[in-house]
């Protein structure tokens, strides 16, 4: 973990950790997906980082929002910056509504531990009104207004 993140870095600010020029904040308060989007903080939008953050988060939480939700307009899952989903780590029969070709407009994605193990590589689509923690991202050297949570 210490080789992946630097806990103290003046370019990120208190409560943030730096990795490859980006700052990350592990938000310990549980919020709905919609509430995290309303807070003006940037969330984890890079798919490759989800895997890198898995080991860090298994120590802290059982589940968290990853900044991915279903877009009724595009008919697919998109990240908070509106970029498309290219790869995924869906759990077993997930996403739930994919079998009948419909998704509710309030379908957001969280990552959760698998079978009460330390393996957190399982994505679930769930109601955006359920509450989970989140991981936020912002460029290093910028203020809080440069970040977004998903």
N, C-alpha and C positions, 0 to 999 in steps of 0.2 A: 504494500500500500504506500509506504513512504517513498518508494521509487517512482510511483505513478503520480502522486500528488505532493506538492509542497504546502504544508499547513499554514506557514506564515509567509506572506508575500505582500510587500507594500503596494504593489501595482493592482491588487485586487480589493483590498480593504478588509476590515474586520469581519470574520465569519465566512470568508470566501477562501477557496483553495485554487491554486493555479495548476494548469496542465496544458502544455503546448500552446501558450499564448492566450488561452481562454480561462476565465475564472468560473468556478462552480460553487454554488451554495446549496447545501443539503437542508431544505426547508423542513423543520421538525413539526410545524403545525399542520394538522390535517385540514384540507379544504376540498371543495368540489372542483372538478376540472374547470368549470366556468369561473369560479372565484380566482383560481390561479391565473387565468387569462386576463382577468380584470386588473389584477395587481400588475403594475407596470414593471415587470422583471422578465428576462428572456429564458426560456426553458430549453432543456435538452432536445436538440433537433437533429443531431448528427447520429445516424444509425450505428456507426462503428463505435461511438462512445458508449452506447448502452452496454455492450459487452465489457468494455474496459471498466465501467463503473459498477458492474455486478459485484465484484469482490468487495468493493468499498461499502456498498449499501447493505449487503447481507448481514453485516455486523450491526447495522443500525435499525433497519426496518424489515417488515414482512412484505410490503407492497408500496408502490409509488406510481404517480402519473408520469408518463414519458413524453408528453407533448404531441400525441397523435390522436386524431379523431376522424370520424366518418363525415365526409362532405356529401350532402345530398345533391348539390349542384354538379359535382364531378362524378358522383357515384363510386367513390373510392376513399380509402384512408389517406389523409394528408397530415404533414407535420404542421406545427404552429406557424411556421413561416410560409405555409402553403406549398412547400415542395412535396413531390409525390413519395410514396412509400416504395422503395426499391427491393428491399429484402425484409424478412420478418422472422420472428421467433414465436409464432403462435403456439399456444398450448393445444394439445389434442384436437378437440372439435371446434376450436376457435378459428376465425370469429364466429360467434354463435349464429348470427343471422345470414351467413354466407350461403348456407344450403338452399334457402328459398329465394335468394337473390335480393332480399330487402334488408335494410338497416334502419333503425330508428335514427332520427336526426340527432338525438342525444347520446350517441354511441362514442365513448372515449376509450382510450387504451391505457391500461396499467400493466406494470410488470409485477409479478408475484412469485413468492417462493413455491417450489414444486414439492408437493407431498411432505411439507414440514421439514425439508432438508435445507441445506445452505445453497442449493442450486436455484438461482433467481431468473433463469433464462426462460420464463414462461410469460407470454403476453395474453391478456384477456381483454375482450371488448366488454365494456360495462356501462351502466348508466352514468352519464356525466355528473349527475347530482349525488353520487356516492362520494364519500370523503376518503382521501388518501394524502400522503405526503407528496412532495415534488422535488425535483432537482432543477436548479436554475443555472443559466449560463449567460455570460457577458464577456465581451472582449477585455483583455487585461488593460489596465490604465484608464478605464472609463468609470463614470459614476453610476449610481444605482438606476438612473433613468435609461441607461443603455441596455438594461436586461429585461427578460420576459420569462414567466413560468408557464408551464403547460399542464 
